[in-house]
Amino acid sequence: MKYAITLSILVLLLMITSCKGTKKTIEASSNEVYSGAYEIKSLNGSKLARTLSFTIETSENKISGKTDCNNYFGTYTVSNTNEVKIKPLGATKMYCEENVMKAERKLLKAYSDSKTFSFDGTMLSLFNEGGTLLIRAYKISK
């Protein structure tokens, strides 16, 4: 009888631990889907005339990219409800033409104003608190 109880407890513990391991694998796999390079197609509802891109590294919660003038980099957090918080981004400090600098400021502000996101496997969209589309980007590589 003691043997049956011990065996039952052991089997129950194995089932619990294996379920936890499976859940972690599923969460990691679904999180990894965001990793990759993206090309920004629109900013604040306007189609971009030039190509801007950024990269997301989900293993370290990092985001980085390049404008027509400077490189930028930083970290972010994501909650289960598609909420995103992009922490203040650092950037190199080269000065370029005013129209280029203005576009860069708009992009960095859009990142900081982002509160929610949607991702359909190829398109990542960032929205402000009111639900207005700020950045629409297409995934171009893993």
QUINORVEN-V165853 format. One record per helix or strand of 2 or more residues. SS is the DSSP state (2 for helix, 1 for strand). FROM is the first residue (numbers start at 1). TO is the last residue. If there is no record, write none. Layout:
<<SS	FROM	TO> <SS	FROM	TO>>
This chain:
<<2	2	32> <1	36	43> <1	46	57> <1	62	66> <1	71	78> <1	83	86> <1	90	91> <2	98	113> <1	116	119> <1	123	127> <1	133	141>>
